[in-house]
Amino acid sequence: MVNVVICGGSGYTGGELLRILSGHPHITITAVTSEKSAGKKVVEVFPHLHKYNNLIYEPLNKEKLLNKADMFFLALPHGTSQETVNFLFSKNKKVIDLSADYRLNDPKVYKKWYGLPHKFLPALKKAVYGLPEVYRSKIKKAGLIANPGCYPTGAILGLIPALKNELIDVSSIIIDSKSGVSGAGRKADLNISYCEVNEGFRAYAIGTHRHIPEIEQELSLLYGKKIVVNFSPHLVPVDRGILTTIYAPVAKKKNAGEILRIYTDAYRKEPFVRVLDYGLYPNIKNIRGTNICEIGLKLNELTNTLIVVTAIDNLVKGASGQAVQNMNIMMGIDEKTSLDTIALFP
């Protein structure tokens, strides 16, 4: 059995980690932390997680937690993870960080977008970006995983085959994403309160969203040249899910059937990516609560544009499910364990 500690277990991603791991046959959760909920039982915060009736939230005391686990998940706010990740990693513990603190390779880019200096550069250099469809071999050997952001996961998975096969003109990539409200986190905020969100649909942070440098970093690494994108996120009045529509000019003359084959071949062996038949498009309702990314394709011959539509659950494939997938790979456990049968969120 692998002993696991979840740091920051009272937010949405922490709750999803608890939900997914509740059915994992090789995992024992030995501690879960929360500053706001310290002293409360997990079931007081998440009543549906009945398995954890005797598990109590405790403050994040790094030294006290150190010997409680082999694997640490950190679902802490950006900036807060840096020091704790470094401490645990320096003590030879395996760490999966769900914040953005170790995703960006360049500390100058991190400071520009997050307004904080990165104080632990040796750890940053050893962090592996946790997108299994690209970095599986590195994840197997890694001690520190930077779990991808939700928007980047849907966008990057939608573009991998196109970039690797040079199907598109990378000078004009448009990424249009719509996210459920849980993407903003479990907090009191007027902008994401029920009356503000219900029956609304709005764009936000166009050109300034913090996931832009992450998307551009990974697409550039895949393509081998610098890529910049137009990224427009939107908030929609649903609990969870991200639908991303990507537009890019076609660079190679291919028909729709050829493009579909390129995508299906690229993801044929991937357990959590599902390429739909041509002309069918994803619906966030169909992947709710799962670790699946669905992909739909359209070749618009009138405008010579490839249109790719992806759907993920922002809290699962976009966060906690992908984190568990990474853990399974790191620990030599079947990658699908506890992810191919997870139940819907209540």
C-alpha positions as CSV (number, residue, x, y, z in Angstrom):
1,M,0.0,0.0,0.0
2,V,1.1,3.6,-0.7
3,N,0.5,6.0,2.1
4,V,-0.8,9.4,0.9
5,V,-1.2,12.8,2.4
6,I,-3.4,15.5,0.8
7,C,-2.4,19.0,1.7
8,G,-5.3,21.4,1.1
9,G,-8.1,18.9,1.2
10,S,-11.1,21.1,1.7
11,G,-11.3,22.8,-1.7
12,Y,-12.8,21.4,-4.8
13,T,-9.6,19.7,-6.1
14,G,-8.9,18.3,-2.6
15,G,-12.4,16.9,-2.4
16,E,-12.1,15.3,-5.8
17,L,-8.8,13.7,-4.8
18,L,-10.5,12.2,-1.8
19,R,-13.5,11.0,-3.9
20,I,-11.3,9.4,-6.6
21,L,-8.9,7.8,-4.1
22,S,-11.7,6.4,-2.0
23,G,-11.9,3.4,-4.3
24,H,-8.2,3.0,-5.0
25,P,-7.0,-0.5,-3.9
26,H,-3.4,0.5,-3.4
27,I,-3.8,3.7,-1.5
28,T,-4.2,4.6,2.2
29,I,-4.9,8.3,3.0
30,T,-3.0,8.9,6.3
31,A,-3.7,12.6,6.7
32,V,-5.5,15.5,5.1
33,T,-4.9,19.2,5.8
34,S,-6.9,22.4,5.9
35,E,-6.3,25.5,7.8
36,K,-9.9,26.7,7.7
37,S,-11.4,23.3,8.4
38,A,-8.9,22.0,10.9
39,G,-10.5,19.9,13.6
40,K,-13.5,19.0,11.4
41,K,-14.2,15.6,10.0
42,V,-14.0,15.2,6.2
43,V,-17.7,14.3,6.1
44,E,-18.6,17.6,7.7
45,V,-17.1,19.4,4.7
46,F,-18.0,16.8,2.1
47,P,-21.0,14.8,3.4
48,H,-21.0,12.5,0.3
49,L,-17.5,11.1,1.2
50,H,-18.8,8.6,3.7
51,K,-15.7,6.5,3.7
52,Y,-13.8,9.2,5.5
53,N,-16.1,9.4,8.6
54,N,-13.1,9.1,10.9
55,L,-10.6,11.3,8.9
56,I,-10.1,14.7,10.5
57,Y,-8.6,17.8,8.9
58,E,-5.4,19.0,10.5
59,P,-3.2,22.1,10.0
60,L,-0.3,21.8,7.5
61,N,2.7,21.0,9.7
62,K,5.4,19.8,7.3
63,E,7.6,18.2,9.9
64,K,4.7,16.3,11.5
65,L,3.4,15.1,8.2
66,L,6.7,14.0,6.7
67,N,6.7,10.5,8.0
68,K,3.0,9.9,7.4
69,A,3.3,9.3,3.6
70,D,5.3,8.2,0.6
71,M,3.2,10.4,-1.8
72,F,2.0,14.0,-1.2
73,F,-0.6,15.8,-3.2
74,L,-0.6,19.6,-2.7
75,A,-3.9,21.3,-3.6
76,L,-2.8,24.7,-2.2
77,P,-3.2,28.2,-3.7
78,H,-0.6,29.5,-6.2
79,G,2.4,30.8,-4.3
80,T,1.6,28.8,-1.2
81,S,2.9,25.6,-2.6
82,Q,6.4,26.6,-3.4
83,E,8.1,26.2,0.0
84,T,6.1,23.1,1.0
85,V,6.8,21.3,-2.3
86,N,10.5,22.1,-2.0
87,F,10.6,20.8,1.7
88,L,8.9,17.5,0.9
89,F,10.9,17.0,-2.3
90,S,14.2,17.7,-0.6
91,K,13.3,15.0,1.9
92,N,12.9,12.5,-1.0
93,K,9.2,12.3,-0.9
94,K,7.2,12.0,-4.1
95,V,5.2,15.2,-4.7
96,I,2.4,16.1,-7.1
97,D,1.7,19.8,-7.0
98,L,-1.7,21.0,-8.3
99,S,-0.9,24.7,-8.2
100,A,0.9,26.6,-10.9
101,D,4.1,27.0,-8.9
102,Y,6.2,24.5,-10.7
103,R,4.5,24.4,-14.2
104,L,6.5,27.3,-15.8
105,N,10.1,26.4,-16.7
106,D,11.3,30.0,-16.7
107,P,11.2,31.7,-13.3
108,K,11.1,35.1,-15.0
109,V,7.9,34.1,-16.8
110,Y,6.4,32.8,-13.5
111,K,7.2,36.2,-11.8
112,K,5.7,38.1,-14.7
113,W,2.4,36.3,-14.6
114,Y,2.0,35.4,-10.9
115,G,3.7,38.4,-9.4
116,L,6.0,36.3,-7.2
117,P,9.7,35.3,-7.4
118,H,10.4,31.6,-7.5
119,K,12.6,30.8,-4.6
120,F,13.4,27.2,-5.3
121,L,15.0,26.9,-8.7
122,P,16.8,23.5,-8.2
123,A,13.4,21.9,-7.5
124,L,11.8,23.8,-10.4
125,K,14.4,22.4,-12.8
126,K,13.6,18.8,-11.7
127,A,9.8,19.2,-11.9
128,V,8.1,17.3,-14.7
129,Y,5.0,18.7,-16.4
130,G,2.4,16.1,-15.7
131,L,0.6,15.6,-19.0
132,P,0.8,11.8,-19.4
133,E,0.0,11.9,-23.2
134,V,3.3,13.8,-23.7
135,Y,5.6,13.1,-20.8
136,R,4.7,9.6,-19.6
137,S,8.2,8.3,-19.7
138,K,9.5,11.2,-17.7
139,I,6.6,10.9,-15.2
140,K,7.6,7.3,-14.5
141,K,11.0,8.4,-13.2
142,A,10.0,11.7,-11.6
143,G,9.9,12.7,-7.9
144,L,8.1,16.0,-8.5
145,I,5.1,16.5,-10.8
146,A,3.7,19.9,-11.8
147,N,0.1,18.9,-12.5
148,P,-1.2,20.8,-15.6
149,G,-3.8,23.5,-15.4
150,C,-7.4,22.8,-16.6
151,Y,-7.5,25.1,-19.6
152,P,-4.1,24.0,-20.8
153,T,-5.0,20.4,-20.6
154,G,-8.0,20.7,-22.9
155,A,-6.1,23.0,-25.3
156,I,-2.9,21.1,-25.5
157,L,-4.6,17.7,-26.0
158,G,-6.6,19.2,-28.8
159,L,-3.5,20.4,-30.7
160,I,-0.9,17.7,-30.1
161,P,-1.6,15.7,-33.3
162,A,-2.0,18.8,-35.4
163,L,1.4,20.1,-34.2
164,K,3.3,16.9,-34.5
165,N,2.0,16.4,-38.0
166,E,2.4,20.0,-39.0
167,L,-1.2,20.2,-40.1
168,I,-1.7,23.8,-39.1
169,D,-0.3,27.3,-39.5
170,V,0.9,28.0,-36.0
171,S,1.0,31.8,-36.5
172,S,-2.8,32.1,-36.0
173,I,-4.1,29.8,-33.3
174,I,-7.3,30.8,-31.6
175,I,-8.3,29.0,-28.4
176,D,-11.8,29.7,-27.1
177,S,-12.7,28.0,-23.8
178,K,-15.8,27.9,-21.6
179,S,-15.5,26.8,-18.0
180,G,-17.9,25.9,-15.2
181,V,-17.8,27.9,-12.0
182,S,-15.8,25.4,-10.0
183,G,-12.8,26.4,-11.9
184,A,-12.7,29.5,-9.8
185,G,-12.2,27.5,-6.6
186,R,-14.3,26.9,-3.5
187,K,-14.4,30.4,-2.1
188,A,-16.8,33.3,-1.3
189,D,-16.6,35.8,-4.2
190,L,-19.3,38.0,-5.5
191,N,-18.3,37.4,-9.1
192,I,-19.0,33.7,-8.8
193,S,-22.0,33.9,-6.5
194,Y,-25.2,32.3,-7.7
195,C,-27.1,35.4,-8.7
196,E,-24.1,36.8,-10.6
197,V,-23.5,33.6,-12.6
198,N,-26.9,32.1,-13.1
199,E,-28.3,32.8,-16.6
200,G,-25.2,34.7,-17.5
201,F,-22.3,33.9,-19.9
202,R,-19.3,36.1,-20.0
203,A,-15.7,36.4,-21.2
204,Y,-13.0,37.3,-18.8
205,A,-9.2,37.8,-18.6
206,I,-8.8,37.9,-22.4
207,G,-5.1,38.0,-23.2
208,T,-4.2,38.1,-19.5
209,H,-5.2,34.7,-18.1
210,R,-2.4,33.0,-16.2
211,H,-2.8,29.8,-18.2
212,I,-1.6,31.5,-21.4
213,P,2.2,31.1,-20.7
214,E,1.6,27.5,-19.8
215,I,-0.2,26.8,-23.0
216,E,2.4,28.6,-25.1
217,Q,5.3,26.9,-23.3
218,E,4.0,23.4,-23.9
219,L,2.9,24.0,-27.5
220,S,6.2,25.5,-28.3
221,L,8.1,22.5,-26.8
222,L,5.9,20.2,-28.9
223,Y,6.4,22.1,-32.1
224,G,10.1,23.0,-31.6
225,K,9.5,26.6,-32.3
226,K,8.0,29.5,-30.4
227,I,4.2,29.6,-30.5
228,V,1.9,32.3,-29.3
229,V,-1.9,32.0,-29.1
230,N,-5.0,34.1,-28.8
231,F,-6.8,32.6,-25.7
232,S,-10.3,33.7,-24.6
233,P,-11.7,32.1,-21.4
234,H,-15.4,32.3,-20.6
235,L,-17.5,31.6,-17.5
236,V,-20.7,29.6,-18.0
237,P,-23.4,28.8,-15.4
238,V,-22.6,25.2,-14.8
239,D,-20.8,23.5,-11.9
240,R,-18.0,21.9,-13.8
241,G,-16.6,21.1,-17.3
242,I,-14.5,22.9,-19.9
243,L,-15.5,23.1,-23.6
244,T,-12.6,24.4,-25.7
245,T,-12.9,25.3,-29.4
246,I,-9.6,25.7,-31.3
247,Y,-9.3,27.4,-34.7
248,A,-6.1,27.2,-36.9
249,P,-5.5,27.6,-40.6
250,V,-4.6,24.4,-42.4
251,A,-1.0,24.3,-43.6
252,K,-1.1,20.8,-45.3
253,K,-3.7,19.8,-47.8
254,K,-5.6,17.0,-46.1
255,N,-9.1,15.9,-46.3
256,A,-11.4,15.4,-43.3
257,G,-10.9,11.6,-43.3
258,E,-7.1,11.9,-43.3
259,I,-7.2,14.4,-40.4
260,L,-9.5,12.1,-38.4
261,R,-7.1,9.2,-38.9
262,I,-4.1,11.3,-37.7
263,Y,-6.0,12.1,-34.5
264,T,-7.3,8.6,-33.9
265,D,-3.9,7.1,-34.5
266,A,-2.3,9.6,-32.2
267,Y,-4.6,8.7,-29.3
268,R,-5.3,5.1,-30.1
269,K,-3.4,3.8,-27.1
270,E,-4.4,6.6,-24.7
271,P,-6.8,5.4,-22.1
272,F,-8.3,8.8,-21.3
273,V,-8.6,10.5,-24.7
274,R,-11.5,9.7,-26.9
275,V,-11.6,11.0,-30.5
276,L,-15.2,11.1,-31.7
277,D,-16.4,10.2,-35.2
278,Y,-16.1,13.0,-37.7
279,G,-19.0,15.5,-37.4
280,L,-19.7,14.6,-33.7
281,Y,-18.7,17.1,-31.1
282,P,-18.1,16.8,-27.3
283,N,-20.6,17.7,-24.6
284,I,-19.3,18.5,-21.1
285,K,-22.3,16.6,-19.7
286,N,-21.0,13.4,-21.2
287,I,-17.6,13.6,-19.4
288,R,-18.7,15.0,-16.1
289,G,-17.0,13.3,-13.2
290,T,-14.6,11.3,-15.5
291,N,-10.9,11.5,-16.5
292,I,-11.8,11.5,-20.2
293,C,-11.0,14.2,-22.7
294,E,-13.3,14.0,-25.7
295,I,-12.2,15.5,-29.1
296,G,-14.3,16.4,-32.1
297,L,-13.0,17.6,-35.4
298,K,-14.2,19.8,-38.3
299,L,-12.4,20.8,-41.5
300,N,-14.0,24.0,-42.8
301,E,-12.9,23.9,-46.4
302,L,-14.5,27.3,-47.1
303,T,-12.1,29.0,-44.8
304,N,-9.3,26.4,-44.9
305,T,-9.6,26.1,-41.1
306,L,-9.2,23.1,-38.8
307,I,-11.6,23.4,-35.9
308,V,-10.9,21.1,-32.9
309,V,-13.4,20.9,-30.0
310,T,-12.4,19.3,-26.7
311,A,-14.3,18.6,-23.5
312,I,-12.9,17.7,-20.1
313,D,-14.1,17.9,-16.5
314,N,-12.0,20.7,-15.1
315,L,-11.8,19.0,-11.7
316,V,-10.9,15.6,-12.9
317,K,-8.8,15.5,-16.1
318,G,-8.2,19.2,-15.5
319,A,-6.9,18.6,-12.0
320,S,-7.4,15.8,-9.5
321,G,-8.0,12.9,-11.9
322,Q,-4.9,13.8,-13.9
323,A,-3.0,14.0,-10.6
324,V,-4.1,10.5,-9.7
325,Q,-3.2,9.3,-13.2
326,N,0.3,10.8,-12.6
327,M,0.5,9.1,-9.2
328,N,-0.3,5.7,-10.7
329,I,2.4,6.1,-13.4
330,M,5.0,7.3,-10.8
331,M,4.2,4.4,-8.5
332,G,4.2,1.7,-11.2
333,I,0.4,1.1,-10.7
334,D,-1.9,0.5,-13.7
335,E,-2.6,3.9,-15.0
336,K,-6.3,3.5,-15.1
337,T,-6.7,2.4,-11.5
338,S,-9.4,4.2,-9.6
339,L,-10.1,6.3,-12.7
340,D,-12.0,4.1,-15.1
341,T,-14.9,3.4,-12.7
342,I,-15.2,6.7,-10.8
343,A,-18.8,7.7,-10.0
344,L,-20.4,11.0,-10.9
345,F,-20.0,13.9,-8.5
346,P,-23.3,14.2,-6.5
